[in-house]
């Protein structure tokens, strides 16, 4: 699942991951991601840190309550070390900065899903 409030990011990442053979769900807000995770299990989440309403850190906490073993990669345009460390403490396993290195993103996703 890709969670980001920017439609362009949802489209770019969705198309990229679909072209890599993944089934992709998207959510444009933290609350929408939480609602979708209540309906079905996810294999991995790409989660934006800076969203209006429920931000990425709050969303991460809620997603982990629903599915504690859920692998989450945080995505952000801001290099805020404190927030990145918070995300790792809560259970994110990686953080990718915008603009994306799609080669690294592919490697991170594949490595986690093949564990």
Phi, psi and omega in degrees: 000138176251128181238113180200143179276354180264114181304324180297321179293316177302318182292311183298309181293321179299314179295319180298309182292325175297319179293340177272001176097009181268145170278126188243128169253149176232154175219135183266004177206162176299317181297319178296323177296316178299314179301316181294323181290333174294330183277326183206154179283145175249150177273334182192149178232134167259118191234119177291140180281322188253096177229149175291157182076237178284111182285179185297320180294315178297318179297317178303315178302314182293319179297321181291332175294322182283315184224084187303329182270010183294121175285130182230130171252121177280145175233139183201152174266349185254131180267067180262099186302322182298316179292323178297315178298318177303315181298318178295321179297324181283335177136003174293149181251351179201163175221128180242133183264142175280144356291148188284143165264099186297330177296316178294318179302313178302314180297317181296316180295311182297317181300317182289319183287337181265003179298000000 
